């Protein structure tokens, strides 16, 4: 993945996380780049792993907000981080 593409996803994910926090119920961080990275096991768009993606619908709003915080941390570290 090229650096420009990583930066674009980073910005998109920042925006999606910010928007998701304002929704009731808490919205999804999905940015429609639904590919699991074989090395990290995380979606290349939203940075969730398979278990986090599967659990999302059943999560409470406080749990979703906690996961959004974790995704923001992952995103701050850069999409290439495992």
C-alpha angles and dihedrals in degrees: 000000000000122000093245090055091050091050091049092052090046091055092043091051092048088054094045092050091049092049093045091055091058096051128093111246094028108267130235122266091218114134095182096256093118106176124125112223107231092215101047099024089226131121110261090223109042098016093229119138122232093266093050091049092050093047096048098091093051096045122110118238092255089052091048091050090050090051090048088054089052092048091050088054091049091048092050089055090054130259092265093065116105 
